[in-house]
Amino acid sequence: MVQNPSNAPINVRFNNEPKKSRFWLGFFISIIIFLLIGGGIWVYSKYFAHEQSDQTADDNSENENISHSSRDNPNGPYYHSIYLAKSDDGLEWEKTDQLIFDHASVPGAVIKDNILYVYFVDVSEDEDQLSVGVSRDDGETFKKEIVNIEGVKKYDAVDPNPILIDNKIYLFYLGDFMTMAESKDQTFTIYSAVSQDGVNFDHARAIYSANKITTDPDVFETQNDVRMLVSQEKDLTLAIEKTLNDEFIKDDDFSWNQGGVSDTIEIGDAYYTYYCQSGISVATGADKGKLEFLQTVLEEDEGKIYCDPSVVELSDGSYLMFYKVQNISSQDKNNQPTDSSNQN
């Protein structure tokens, strides 16, 4: 043991100085780190967070301002109405002047289990929607229901065309309608969906697409295949599939430029295709891939457009035609018959 010869008190302050230096150094470093972090948070909250908040608010405001109604279009379906005509043979028709639905357009009719379903673009509410009128008395009275297609927004399905296969209603329609307009995507896609009750549909699938205006599917069965006419401006295009599970393939040999927005039904031993062209006319031969004009069946009244025919056969062998009536100026008549292109 080393002795203290003078027995003087030992000064231990020298031995503690390195510890105190390290303490103050750590303290000052902590203060600097705190100031840097605090300053960074202040700069972010003052500038960047504010900008992101403003951008989010702008995005939300923009989404809230998107309209899913076509009421502002003076030629749109808000100013259309659906009327009814009757026939005993599908050629001679009598207008009933019976207003079926107002603020409505593009009717598509089918009968299942003696119940009549008339699908249509419904603009009577705040947002456009696809509705169906259900009649149990051959079109004398209707109860309106909102159509539900699983996974599809109510305003995105237009131009309904229903047919009955295996006692199920297959609904063909132009899809993504409002969404397509908002995204500026110019791919027009026809879809199909299936229903047992005529109101709720599922198994929606794309069946035909084109990069030009393509609207108003008109689907019908023949002995050999399933066919679809679609309107492209004032022309009709034919697509064919072997079964409902195949893709529709365009028939390049088919040509028709005499009118569009058609509906095809088998009457007797012929297929009648009703279409819009200065009124409603009928042609035959769709099952053979070549249409031939037969006659005009509904002539327009002055200042009105008749279009979007849909024909069904009742149990007594007579026929009903549902069609759109639109009040329009003669200048705007040239915009017909492509229906959905005028909706928004």
Phi and psi restraints in degrees (value plus and minus 20) as a CYANA .aco file:
   2 VAL   PHI    -104.5   -64.5
   2 VAL   PSI     108.6   148.6
   3 GLN   PHI    -113.6   -73.6
   3 GLN   PSI     135.1   175.1
   4 ASN   PHI    -115.4   -75.4
   4 ASN   PSI      84.3   124.3
   5 PRO   PHI     -86.7   -46.7
   5 PRO   PSI     -49.0    -9.0
   6 SER   PHI    -110.0   -70.0
   6 SER   PSI     -24.6    15.4
   7 ASN   PHI      35.0    75.0
   7 ASN   PSI       2.5    42.5
   8 ALA   PHI    -102.3   -62.3
   8 ALA   PSI     132.4   172.4
   9 PRO   PHI     -81.2   -41.2
   9 PRO   PSI     121.1   161.1
  10 ILE   PHI    -105.5   -65.5
  10 ILE   PSI     110.5   150.5
  11 ASN   PHI    -106.1   -66.1
  11 ASN   PSI      89.4   129.4
  12 VAL   PHI    -115.1   -75.1
  12 VAL   PSI     -18.9    21.1
  13 ARG   PHI     -82.0   -42.0
  13 ARG   PSI     -54.7   -14.7
  14 PHE   PHI     -82.5   -42.5
  14 PHE   PSI     -58.4   -18.4
  15 ASN   PHI     -89.2   -49.2
  15 ASN   PSI     -45.1    -5.1
  16 ASN   PHI    -110.8   -70.8
  16 ASN   PSI     -31.8     8.2
  17 GLU   PHI     -81.5   -41.5
  17 GLU   PSI     -60.5   -20.5
  18 PRO   PHI     -80.3   -40.3
  18 PRO   PSI     -57.3   -17.3
  19 LYS   PHI     -85.4   -45.4
  19 LYS   PSI     -63.2   -23.2
  20 LYS   PHI     -86.2   -46.2
  20 LYS   PSI     -56.2   -16.2
  21 SER   PHI     -83.5   -43.5
  21 SER   PSI     -62.7   -22.7
  22 ARG   PHI     -84.7   -44.7
  22 ARG   PSI     -56.9   -16.9
  23 PHE   PHI     -82.1   -42.1
  23 PHE   PSI     -70.2   -30.2
  24 TRP   PHI     -87.1   -47.1
  24 TRP   PSI     -54.8   -14.8
  25 LEU   PHI     -82.8   -42.8
  25 LEU   PSI     -64.8   -24.8
  26 GLY   PHI     -84.3   -44.3
  26 GLY   PSI     -57.3   -17.3
  27 PHE   PHI     -82.8   -42.8
  27 PHE   PSI     -68.4   -28.4
  28 PHE   PHI     -83.8   -43.8
  28 PHE   PSI     -58.9   -18.9
  29 ILE   PHI     -83.1   -43.1
  29 ILE   PSI     -60.2   -20.2
  30 SER   PHI     -82.4   -42.4
  30 SER   PSI     -60.5   -20.5
  31 ILE   PHI     -83.1   -43.1
  31 ILE   PSI     -63.7   -23.7
  32 ILE   PHI     -83.1   -43.1
  32 ILE   PSI     -65.1   -25.1
  33 ILE   PHI     -81.7   -41.7
  33 ILE   PSI     -62.7   -22.7
  34 PHE   PHI     -80.1   -40.1
  34 PHE   PSI     -64.6   -24.6
  35 LEU   PHI     -85.3   -45.3
  35 LEU   PSI     -60.0   -20.0
  36 LEU   PHI     -83.9   -43.9
  36 LEU   PSI     -66.0   -26.0
  37 ILE   PHI     -84.4   -44.4
  37 ILE   PSI     -65.3   -25.3
  38 GLY   PHI     -81.7   -41.7
  38 GLY   PSI     -62.0   -22.0
  39 GLY   PHI     -84.9   -44.9
  39 GLY   PSI     -60.0   -20.0
  40 GLY   PHI     -82.6   -42.6
  40 GLY   PSI     -63.0   -23.0
  41 ILE   PHI     -82.2   -42.2
  41 ILE   PSI     -61.0   -21.0
  42 TRP   PHI     -84.1   -44.1
  42 TRP   PSI     -64.0   -24.0
  43 VAL   PHI     -83.3   -43.3
  43 VAL   PSI     -63.0   -23.0
  44 TYR   PHI     -83.1   -43.1
  44 TYR   PSI     -65.7   -25.7
  45 SER   PHI     -88.0   -48.0
  45 SER   PSI     -50.4   -10.4
  46 LYS   PHI     -97.2   -57.2
  46 LYS   PSI     -58.1   -18.1
  47 TYR   PHI    -130.5   -90.5
  47 TYR   PSI     -82.7   -42.7
  48 PHE   PHI     -92.8   -52.8
  48 PHE   PSI     -66.4   -26.4
  49 ALA   PHI     -82.0   -42.0
  49 ALA   PSI     -58.3   -18.3
  50 HIS   PHI     -83.6   -43.6
  50 HIS   PSI     -61.8   -21.8
  51 GLU   PHI     -85.8   -45.8
  51 GLU   PSI     -61.2   -21.2
  52 GLN   PHI     -85.2   -45.2
  52 GLN   PSI     -58.7   -18.7
  53 SER   PHI     -83.4   -43.4
  53 SER   PSI     -62.4   -22.4
  54 ASP   PHI     -84.3   -44.3
  54 ASP   PSI     -60.4   -20.4
  55 GLN   PHI     -85.1   -45.1
  55 GLN   PSI     -63.0   -23.0
  56 THR   PHI     -81.7   -41.7
  56 THR   PSI     -62.2   -22.2
  57 ALA   PHI     -83.6   -43.6
  57 ALA   PSI     -60.3   -20.3
  58 ASP   PHI     -84.1   -44.1
  58 ASP   PSI     -62.3   -22.3
  59 ASP   PHI     -83.1   -43.1
  59 ASP   PSI     -64.1   -24.1
  60 ASN   PHI     -83.8   -43.8
  60 ASN   PSI     -61.4   -21.4
  61 SER   PHI     -83.1   -43.1
  61 SER   PSI     -60.0   -20.0
  62 GLU   PHI     -84.8   -44.8
  62 GLU   PSI     -61.6   -21.6
  63 ASN   PHI     -84.8   -44.8
  63 ASN   PSI     -58.0   -18.0
  64 GLU   PHI     -87.8   -47.8
  64 GLU   PSI     -47.4    -7.4
  65 ASN   PHI    -106.3   -66.3
  65 ASN   PSI     -26.8    13.2
  66 ILE   PHI     -89.7   -49.7
  66 ILE   PSI     105.4   145.4
  67 SER   PHI    -114.9   -74.9
  67 SER   PSI     114.1   154.1
  68 HIS   PHI    -129.9   -89.9
  68 HIS   PSI      13.5    53.5
  69 SER   PHI    -146.7  -106.7
  69 SER   PSI     123.0   163.0
  70 SER   PHI    -122.6   -82.6
  70 SER   PSI      -0.1    39.9
  71 ARG   PHI     -82.7   -42.7
  71 ARG   PSI     -49.3    -9.3
  72 ASP   PHI     -94.3   -54.3
  72 ASP   PSI     -32.5     7.5
  73 ASN   PHI    -104.4   -64.4
  73 ASN   PSI      93.9   133.9
  74 PRO   PHI     -85.0   -45.0
  74 PRO   PSI     -37.7     2.3
  75 ASN   PHI    -125.6   -85.6
  75 ASN   PSI     -14.1    25.9
  76 GLY   PHI     -99.3   -59.3
  76 GLY   PSI     158.2   198.2
  77 PRO   PHI     -86.8   -46.8
  77 PRO   PSI     -33.9     6.1
  78 TYR   PHI     -82.1   -42.1
  78 TYR   PSI     -47.0    -7.0
  79 TYR   PHI    -122.5   -82.5
  79 TYR   PSI      -1.1    38.9
  80 HIS   PHI    -126.7   -86.7
  80 HIS   PSI     139.6   179.6
  81 SER   PHI    -159.2  -119.2
  81 SER   PSI     135.9   175.9
  82 ILE   PHI    -130.2   -90.2
  82 ILE   PSI     107.2   147.2
  83 TYR   PHI    -141.3  -101.3
  83 TYR   PSI     154.6   194.6
  84 LEU   PHI    -148.0  -108.0
  84 LEU   PSI     119.2   159.2
  85 ALA   PHI    -148.0  -108.0
  85 ALA   PSI     138.0   178.0
  86 LYS   PHI    -148.6  -108.6
  86 LYS   PSI     130.9   170.9
  87 SER   PHI    -170.9  -130.9
  87 SER   PSI     132.5   172.5
  88 ASP   PHI    -116.1   -76.1
  88 ASP   PSI     -40.3    -0.3
  89 ASP   PHI    -152.1  -112.1
  89 ASP   PSI     -21.3    18.7
  90 GLY   PHI      65.3   105.3
  90 GLY   PSI     -22.3    17.7
  91 LEU   PHI    -135.8   -95.8
  91 LEU   PSI     -62.6   -22.6
  92 GLU   PHI    -119.6   -79.6
  92 GLU   PSI      96.1   136.1
  93 TRP   PHI    -137.6   -97.6
  93 TRP   PSI     124.9   164.9
  94 GLU   PHI    -140.0  -100.0
  94 GLU   PSI     101.4   141.4
  95 LYS   PHI     -91.2   -51.2
  95 LYS   PSI     116.7   156.7
  96 THR   PHI    -117.4   -77.4
  96 THR   PSI     -31.9     8.1
  97 ASP   PHI      37.7    77.7
  97 ASP   PSI       2.6    42.6
  98 GLN   PHI    -108.8   -68.8
  98 GLN   PSI      92.2   132.2
  99 LEU   PHI     -94.4   -54.4
  99 LEU   PSI      99.2   139.2
 100 ILE   PHI    -110.3   -70.3
 100 ILE   PSI     -72.2   -32.2
 101 PHE   PHI    -162.6  -122.6
 101 PHE   PSI     119.0   159.0
 102 ASP   PHI    -123.0   -83.0
 102 ASP   PSI     139.6   179.6
 103 HIS   PHI      31.8    71.8
 103 HIS   PSI      27.2    67.2
 104 ALA   PHI    -165.8  -125.8
 104 ALA   PSI     133.8   173.8
 105 SER   PHI    -174.6  -134.6
 105 SER   PSI     147.3   187.3
 106 VAL   PHI      34.6    74.6
 106 VAL   PSI      43.3    83.3
 107 PRO   PHI     -91.4   -51.4
 107 PRO   PSI     127.0   167.0
 108 GLY   PHI    -160.4  -120.4
 108 GLY   PSI      99.9   139.9
 109 ALA   PHI    -134.6   -94.6
 109 ALA   PSI     129.3   169.3
 110 VAL   PHI    -175.6  -135.6
 110 VAL   PSI     133.9   173.9
 111 ILE   PHI    -139.1   -99.1
 111 ILE   PSI     110.8   150.8
 112 LYS   PHI    -155.7  -115.7
 112 LYS   PSI     104.3   144.3
 113 ASP   PHI      33.4    73.4
 113 ASP   PSI      23.4    63.4
 114 ASN   PHI      43.6    83.6
 114 ASN   PSI      -2.7    37.3
 115 ILE   PHI    -130.9   -90.9
 115 ILE   PSI     110.3   150.3
 116 LEU   PHI    -113.4   -73.4
 116 LEU   PSI     108.1   148.1
 117 TYR   PHI    -136.8   -96.8
 117 TYR   PSI     104.4   144.4
 118 VAL   PHI    -139.0   -99.0
 118 VAL   PSI      88.5   128.5
 119 TYR   PHI    -108.0   -68.0
 119 TYR   PSI     128.3   168.3
 120 PHE   PHI    -182.6  -142.6
 120 PHE   PSI     137.3   177.3
 121 VAL   PHI     -97.1   -57.1
 121 VAL   PSI     100.2   140.2
 122 ASP   PHI    -129.5   -89.5
 122 ASP   PSI      96.1   136.1
 123 VAL   PHI    -136.0   -96.0
 123 VAL   PSI       5.1    45.1
 124 SER   PHI    -105.7   -65.7
 124 SER   PSI     -29.1    10.9
 125 GLU   PHI    -126.9   -86.9
 125 GLU   PSI    -196.8  -156.8
 126 ASP   PHI     -85.2   -45.2
 126 ASP   PSI     -54.4   -14.4
 127 GLU   PHI    -138.9   -98.9
 127 GLU   PSI     127.2   167.2
 128 ASP   PHI     -81.4   -41.4
 128 ASP   PSI     129.0   169.0
 129 GLN   PHI    -174.6  -134.6
 129 GLN   PSI     143.0   183.0
 130 LEU   PHI    -115.9   -75.9
 130 LEU   PSI     102.0   142.0
 131 SER   PHI    -141.2  -101.2
 131 SER   PSI     148.1   188.1
 132 VAL   PHI    -156.9  -116.9
 132 VAL   PSI     113.3   153.3
 133 GLY   PHI    -114.5   -74.5
 133 GLY   PSI     105.3   145.3
 134 VAL   PHI    -127.4   -87.4
 134 VAL   PSI     104.3   144.3
 135 SER   PHI    -145.3  -105.3
 135 SER   PSI     113.2   153.2
 136 ARG   PHI    -129.3   -89.3
 136 ARG   PSI     -10.7    29.3
 137 ASP   PHI    -152.0  -112.0
 137 ASP   PSI      20.5    60.5
 138 ASP   PHI      37.4    77.4
 138 ASP   PSI      19.1    59.1
 139 GLY   PHI      69.0   109.0
 139 GLY   PSI     -10.7    29.3
 140 GLU   PHI     -95.1   -55.1
 140 GLU   PSI     -61.0   -21.0
 141 THR   PHI    -156.2  -116.2
 141 THR   PSI     134.9   174.9
 142 PHE   PHI    -155.9  -115.9
 142 PHE   PSI     127.4   167.4
 143 LYS   PHI    -133.9   -93.9
 143 LYS   PSI     104.3   144.3
 144 LYS   PHI    -107.1   -67.1
 144 LYS   PSI     115.8   155.8
 145 GLU   PHI    -148.8  -108.8
 145 GLU   PSI     129.4   169.4
 146 ILE   PHI    -103.9   -63.9
 146 ILE   PSI     108.4   148.4
 147 VAL   PHI     -97.1   -57.1
 147 VAL   PSI     114.1   154.1
 148 ASN   PHI    -135.5   -95.5
 148 ASN   PSI      95.9   135.9
 149 ILE   PHI    -128.8   -88.8
 149 ILE   PSI      97.7   137.7
 150 GLU   PHI     -73.6   -33.6
 150 GLU   PSI     104.3   144.3
 151 GLY   PHI      61.0   101.0
 151 GLY   PSI     -13.7    26.3
 152 VAL   PHI    -139.0   -99.0
 152 VAL   PSI     110.5   150.5
 153 LYS   PHI     -84.8   -44.8
 153 LYS   PSI     124.1   164.1
 154 LYS   PHI     -83.8   -43.8
 154 LYS   PSI     -44.4    -4.4
 155 TYR   PHI    -115.1   -75.1
 155 TYR   PSI     -18.1    21.9
 156 ASP   PHI    -117.2   -77.2
 156 ASP   PSI     -28.4    11.6
 157 ALA   PHI    -128.6   -88.6
 157 ALA   PSI     100.2   140.2
 158 VAL   PHI    -154.7  -114.7
 158 VAL   PSI     154.1   194.1
 159 ASP   PHI      35.7    75.7
 159 ASP   PSI      36.7    76.7
 160 PRO   PHI     -91.1   -51.1
 160 PRO   PSI     120.6   160.6
 161 ASN   PHI    -159.4  -119.4
 161 ASN   PSI      80.3   120.3
 162 PRO   PHI    -114.3   -74.3
 162 PRO   PSI     124.2   164.2
 163 ILE   PHI    -157.2  -117.2
 163 ILE   PSI     137.5   177.5
 164 LEU   PHI    -124.7   -84.7
 164 LEU   PSI     102.7   142.7
 165 ILE   PHI    -157.3  -117.3
 165 ILE   PSI     105.9   145.9
 166 ASP   PHI      34.6    74.6
 166 ASP   PSI      19.1    59.1
 167 ASN   PHI      39.0    79.0
 167 ASN   PSI       5.4    45.4
 168 LYS   PHI    -139.1   -99.1
 168 LYS   PSI     126.6   166.6
 169 ILE   PHI    -111.1   -71.1
 169 ILE   PSI      97.5   137.5
 170 TYR   PHI    -116.9   -76.9
 170 TYR   PSI     101.1   141.1
 171 LEU   PHI    -125.7   -85.7
 171 LEU   PSI     100.8   140.8
 172 PHE   PHI    -124.9   -84.9
 172 PHE   PSI     118.5   158.5
 173 TYR   PHI    -178.0  -138.0
 173 TYR   PSI     138.0   178.0
 174 LEU   PHI    -101.5   -61.5
 174 LEU   PSI     102.1   142.1
 175 GLY   PHI    -123.8   -83.8
 175 GLY   PSI     152.7   192.7
 176 ASP   PHI      38.6    78.6
 176 ASP   PSI      11.4    51.4
 177 PHE   PHI     -86.0   -46.0
 177 PHE   PSI     -78.6   -38.6
 178 MET   PHI     -88.7   -48.7
 178 MET   PSI     -60.2   -20.2
 179 THR   PHI     -81.0   -41.0
 179 THR   PSI     -60.2   -20.2
 180 MET   PHI     -82.5   -42.5
 180 MET   PSI     -61.0   -21.0
 181 ALA   PHI     -86.6   -46.6
 181 ALA   PSI     -58.2   -18.2
 182 GLU   PHI     -90.7   -50.7
 182 GLU   PSI     -55.3   -15.3
 183 SER   PHI    -108.9   -68.9
 183 SER   PSI     -26.8    13.2
 184 LYS   PHI      44.3    84.3
 184 LYS   PSI      -3.5    36.5
 185 ASP   PHI     -96.1   -56.1
 185 ASP   PSI     108.3   148.3
 186 GLN   PHI    -123.0   -83.0
 186 GLN   PSI       8.7    48.7
 187 THR   PHI    -114.0   -74.0
 187 THR   PSI      95.5   135.5
 188 PHE   PHI    -114.7   -74.7
 188 PHE   PSI     104.3   144.3
 189 THR   PHI    -144.9  -104.9
 189 THR   PSI     109.2   149.2
 190 ILE   PHI    -115.3   -75.3
 190 ILE   PSI     115.0   155.0
 191 TYR   PHI    -139.6   -99.6
 191 TYR   PSI     144.0   184.0
 192 SER   PHI    -150.9  -110.9
 192 SER   PSI     131.1   171.1
 193 ALA   PHI    -165.2  -125.2
 193 ALA   PSI     142.0   182.0
 194 VAL   PHI    -145.5  -105.5
 194 VAL   PSI     124.2   164.2
 195 SER   PHI    -163.5  -123.5
 195 SER   PSI     127.0   167.0
 196 GLN   PHI    -114.4   -74.4
 196 GLN   PSI     -53.3   -13.3
 197 ASP   PHI    -123.8   -83.8
 197 ASP   PSI     -22.9    17.1
 198 GLY   PHI      62.5   102.5
 198 GLY   PSI     -22.8    17.2
 199 VAL   PHI    -140.2  -100.2
 199 VAL   PSI     -63.5   -23.5
 200 ASN   PHI    -125.2   -85.2
 200 ASN   PSI     103.7   143.7
 201 PHE   PHI    -139.5   -99.5
 201 PHE   PSI     129.5   169.5
 202 ASP   PHI    -162.8  -122.8
 202 ASP   PSI    -191.1  -151.1
 203 HIS   PHI      34.7    74.7
 203 HIS   PSI      20.9    60.9
 204 ALA   PHI     -87.2   -47.2
 204 ALA   PSI     114.5   154.5
 205 ARG   PHI    -168.4  -128.4
 205 ARG   PSI     128.0   168.0
 206 ALA   PHI     -95.7   -55.7
 206 ALA   PSI     115.0   155.0
 207 ILE   PHI    -142.2  -102.2
 207 ILE   PSI     -36.1     3.9
 208 TYR   PHI    -184.0  -144.0
 208 TYR   PSI     115.4   155.4
 209 SER   PHI    -155.6  -115.6
 209 SER   PSI     131.3   171.3
 210 ALA   PHI    -172.0  -132.0
 210 ALA   PSI     132.8   172.8
 211 ASN   PHI    -117.1   -77.1
 211 ASN   PSI       6.3    46.3
 212 LYS   PHI    -157.4  -117.4
 212 LYS   PSI     144.6   184.6
 213 ILE   PHI     -74.0   -34.0
 213 ILE   PSI      97.8   137.8
 214 THR   PHI    -157.2  -117.2
 214 THR   PSI      96.4   136.4
 215 THR   PHI    -158.0  -118.0
 215 THR   PSI     156.3   196.3
 216 ASP   PHI      30.4    70.4
 216 ASP   PSI      50.2    90.2
 217 PRO   PHI     -83.9   -43.9
 217 PRO   PSI     124.2   164.2
 218 ASP   PHI    -153.7  -113.7
 218 ASP   PSI      78.4   118.4
 219 VAL   PHI    -127.4   -87.4
 219 VAL   PSI     117.5   157.5
 220 PHE   PHI    -172.5  -132.5
 220 PHE   PSI     131.0   171.0
 221 GLU   PHI    -113.5   -73.5
 221 GLU   PSI     122.9   162.9
 222 THR   PHI    -137.1   -97.1
 222 THR   PSI    -195.0  -155.0
 223 GLN   PHI     -87.4   -47.4
 223 GLN   PSI     -44.3    -4.3
 224 ASN   PHI    -133.8   -93.8
 224 ASN   PSI     -39.3     0.7
 225 ASP   PHI    -182.2  -142.2
 225 ASP   PSI    -195.8  -155.8
 226 VAL   PHI    -135.6   -95.6
 226 VAL   PSI     111.1   151.1
 227 ARG   PHI    -140.8  -100.8
 227 ARG   PSI     132.1   172.1
 228 MET   PHI    -159.0  -119.0
 228 MET   PSI     104.5   144.5
 229 LEU   PHI    -116.2   -76.2
 229 LEU   PSI     115.9   155.9
 230 VAL   PHI    -146.4  -106.4
 230 VAL   PSI     130.4   170.4
 231 SER   PHI    -110.5   -70.5
 231 SER   PSI     111.7   151.7
 232 GLN   PHI    -148.1  -108.1
 232 GLN   PSI      78.5   118.5
 233 GLU   PHI      38.5    78.5
 233 GLU   PSI    -142.8  -102.8
 234 LYS   PHI    -117.9   -77.9
 234 LYS   PSI     -10.9    29.1
 235 ASP   PHI    -123.8   -83.8
 235 ASP   PSI     141.1   181.1
 236 LEU   PHI    -131.7   -91.7
 236 LEU   PSI     120.8   160.8
 237 THR   PHI    -138.5   -98.5
 237 THR   PSI     119.9   159.9
 238 LEU   PHI    -126.5   -86.5
 238 LEU   PSI     113.9   153.9
 239 ALA   PHI    -149.9  -109.9
 239 ALA   PSI     127.9   167.9
 240 ILE   PHI    -152.5  -112.5
 240 ILE   PSI     123.2   163.2
 241 GLU   PHI    -157.4  -117.4
 241 GLU   PSI     134.3   174.3
 242 LYS   PHI     -97.0   -57.0
 242 LYS   PSI     -59.7   -19.7
 243 THR   PHI    -156.5  -116.5
 243 THR   PSI     151.5   191.5
 244 LEU   PHI     -91.0   -51.0
 244 LEU   PSI     -27.8    12.2
 245 ASN   PHI    -117.6   -77.6
 245 ASN   PSI     -23.2    16.8
 246 ASP   PHI    -113.2   -73.2
 246 ASP   PSI     153.9   193.9
 247 GLU   PHI    -108.4   -68.4
 247 GLU   PSI     125.9   165.9
 248 PHE   PHI     -97.7   -57.7
 248 PHE   PSI     108.9   148.9
 249 ILE   PHI    -132.9   -92.9
 249 ILE   PSI     110.5   150.5
 250 LYS   PHI     -83.4   -43.4
 250 LYS   PSI     116.1   156.1
 251 ASP   PHI    -113.1   -73.1
 251 ASP   PSI      84.2   124.2
 252 ASP   PHI     -90.9   -50.9
 252 ASP   PSI     -33.9     6.1
 253 ASP   PHI    -104.0   -64.0
 253 ASP   PSI     -32.1     7.9
 254 PHE   PHI    -105.5   -65.5
 254 PHE   PSI     119.1   159.1
 255 SER   PHI    -166.6  -126.6
 255 SER   PSI     112.3   152.3
 256 TRP   PHI    -178.6  -138.6
 256 TRP   PSI     103.0   143.0
 257 ASN   PHI    -151.5  -111.5
 257 ASN   PSI       6.7    46.7
 258 GLN   PHI    -118.1   -78.1
 258 GLN   PSI     -16.9    23.1
 259 GLY   PHI     129.9   169.9
 259 GLY   PSI     148.8   188.8
 260 GLY   PHI    -165.2  -125.2
 260 GLY   PSI    -180.2  -140.2
 261 VAL   PHI      33.3    73.3
 261 VAL   PSI      49.5    89.5
 262 SER   PHI    -123.9   -83.9
 262 SER   PSI     147.6   187.6
 263 ASP   PHI    -166.7  -126.7
 263 ASP   PSI     105.8   145.8
 264 THR   PHI    -133.4   -93.4
 264 THR   PSI     113.7   153.7
 265 ILE   PHI    -160.7  -120.7
 265 ILE   PSI     124.8   164.8
 266 GLU   PHI    -104.3   -64.3
 266 GLU   PSI     102.8   142.8
 267 ILE   PHI    -147.3  -107.3
 267 ILE   PSI      95.2   135.2
 268 GLY   PHI      45.6    85.6
 268 GLY   PSI    -146.7  -106.7
 269 ASP   PHI    -124.1   -84.1
 269 ASP   PSI      -2.0    38.0
 270 ALA   PHI    -148.8  -108.8
 270 ALA   PSI     135.6   175.6
 271 TYR   PHI    -123.3   -83.3
 271 TYR   PSI     100.6   140.6
 272 TYR   PHI    -120.2   -80.2
 272 TYR   PSI     105.0   145.0
 273 THR   PHI    -129.4   -89.4
 273 THR   PSI      89.6   129.6
 274 TYR   PHI    -108.5   -68.5
 274 TYR   PSI     118.8   158.8
 275 TYR   PHI    -172.3  -132.3
 275 TYR   PSI     149.8   189.8
 276 CYS   PHI    -117.1   -77.1
 276 CYS   PSI     108.1   148.1
 277 GLN   PHI    -189.6  -149.6
 277 GLN   PSI      75.6   115.6
 278 SER   PHI      32.3    72.3
 278 SER   PSI      32.8    72.8
 279 GLY   PHI      94.3   134.3
 279 GLY   PSI    -179.8  -139.8
 280 ILE   PHI    -138.2   -98.2
 280 ILE   PSI     105.2   145.2
 281 SER   PHI    -138.7   -98.7
 281 SER   PSI     153.2   193.2
 282 VAL   PHI    -154.3  -114.3
 282 VAL   PSI     121.9   161.9
 283 ALA   PHI    -148.8  -108.8
 283 ALA   PSI     142.0   182.0
 284 THR   PHI    -142.1  -102.1
 284 THR   PSI     145.7   185.7
 285 GLY   PHI      82.4   122.4
 285 GLY   PSI     -14.0    26.0
 286 ALA   PHI     -82.2   -42.2
 286 ALA   PSI     -51.0   -11.0
 287 ASP   PHI     -90.5   -50.5
 287 ASP   PSI     -40.9    -0.9
 288 LYS   PHI    -119.6   -79.6
 288 LYS   PSI     -23.4    16.6
 289 GLY   PHI      63.1   103.1
 289 GLY   PSI      -1.6    38.4
 290 LYS   PHI    -169.4  -129.4
 290 LYS   PSI      91.4   131.4
 291 LEU   PHI    -104.0   -64.0
 291 LEU   PSI     122.9   162.9
 292 GLU   PHI    -152.4  -112.4
 292 GLU   PSI     105.8   145.8
 293 PHE   PHI     -77.7   -37.7
 293 PHE   PSI     115.7   155.7
 294 LEU   PHI    -128.9   -88.9
 294 LEU   PSI     -78.6   -38.6
 295 GLN   PHI    -191.4  -151.4
 295 GLN   PSI     144.3   184.3
 296 THR   PHI    -105.9   -65.9
 296 THR   PSI     112.6   152.6
 297 VAL   PHI    -129.0   -89.0
 297 VAL   PSI     -45.1    -5.1
 298 LEU   PHI    -156.5  -116.5
 298 LEU   PSI      96.1   136.1
 299 GLU   PHI    -110.3   -70.3
 299 GLU   PSI     121.1   161.1
 300 GLU   PHI     -95.3   -55.3
 300 GLU   PSI     126.0   166.0
 301 ASP   PHI     -98.5   -58.5
 301 ASP   PSI     138.9   178.9
 302 GLU   PHI     -78.6   -38.6
 302 GLU   PSI     111.8   151.8
 303 GLY   PHI      58.5    98.5
 303 GLY   PSI      -9.5    30.5
 304 LYS   PHI    -148.8  -108.8
 304 LYS   PSI     134.7   174.7
 305 ILE   PHI    -137.4   -97.4
 305 ILE   PSI     112.2   152.2
 306 TYR   PHI    -127.5   -87.5
 306 TYR   PSI     110.2   150.2
 307 CYS   PHI    -179.5  -139.5
 307 CYS   PSI    -199.7  -159.7
 308 ASP   PHI      37.6    77.6
 308 ASP   PSI      32.7    72.7
 309 PRO   PHI     -91.1   -51.1
 309 PRO   PSI     126.8   166.8
 310 SER   PHI    -164.5  -124.5
 310 SER   PSI     102.9   142.9
 311 VAL   PHI    -137.3   -97.3
 311 VAL   PSI     117.2   157.2
 312 VAL   PHI    -151.9  -111.9
 312 VAL   PSI     133.3   173.3
 313 GLU   PHI    -121.6   -81.6
 313 GLU   PSI     108.7   148.7
 314 LEU   PHI    -102.7   -62.7
 314 LEU   PSI     149.9   189.9
 315 SER   PHI     -85.3   -45.3
 315 SER   PSI     -42.6    -2.6
 316 ASP   PHI    -108.0   -68.0
 316 ASP   PSI     -16.0    24.0
 317 GLY   PHI      69.7   109.7
 317 GLY   PSI     -21.4    18.6
 318 SER   PHI    -108.9   -68.9
 318 SER   PSI     154.7   194.7
 319 TYR   PHI    -150.4  -110.4
 319 TYR   PSI     126.3   166.3
 320 LEU   PHI    -136.2   -96.2
 320 LEU   PSI     120.2   160.2
 321 MET   PHI    -142.2  -102.2
 321 MET   PSI     104.3   144.3
 322 PHE   PHI    -120.7   -80.7
 322 PHE   PSI     115.0   155.0
 323 TYR   PHI    -169.2  -129.2
 323 TYR   PSI     139.3   179.3
 324 LYS   PHI    -109.4   -69.4
 324 LYS   PSI     119.7   159.7
 325 VAL   PHI    -138.9   -98.9
 325 VAL   PSI     110.6   150.6
 326 GLN   PHI    -151.7  -111.7
 326 GLN   PSI     107.2   147.2
 327 ASN   PHI    -101.5   -61.5
 327 ASN   PSI     105.7   145.7
 328 ILE   PHI    -175.0  -135.0
 328 ILE   PSI     133.6   173.6
 329 SER   PHI     -95.4   -55.4
 329 SER   PSI     137.2   177.2
 330 SER   PHI     -83.3   -43.3
 330 SER   PSI     -48.2    -8.2
 331 GLN   PHI     -85.8   -45.8
 331 GLN   PSI     -56.1   -16.1
 332 ASP   PHI    -105.0   -65.0
 332 ASP   PSI     -25.7    14.3
 333 LYS   PHI     -81.6   -41.6
 333 LYS   PSI     -48.6    -8.6
 334 ASN   PHI     -86.2   -46.2
 334 ASN   PSI     -34.0     6.0
 335 ASN   PHI     -96.7   -56.7
 335 ASN   PSI     -33.9     6.1
 336 GLN   PHI    -101.0   -61.0
 336 GLN   PSI     141.2   181.2
 337 PRO   PHI    -125.5   -85.5
 337 PRO   PSI     -11.2    28.8
 338 THR   PHI     -85.3   -45.3
 338 THR   PSI      88.9   128.9
 339 ASP   PHI     -98.3   -58.3
 339 ASP   PSI     -72.5   -32.5
 340 SER   PHI     -89.0   -49.0
 340 SER   PSI     -42.7    -2.7
 341 SER   PHI     -86.3   -46.3
 341 SER   PSI     -35.0     5.0
 342 ASN   PHI    -121.3   -81.3
 342 ASN   PSI     -14.0    26.0
 343 GLN   PHI    -102.0   -62.0
 343 GLN   PSI     -45.2    -5.2
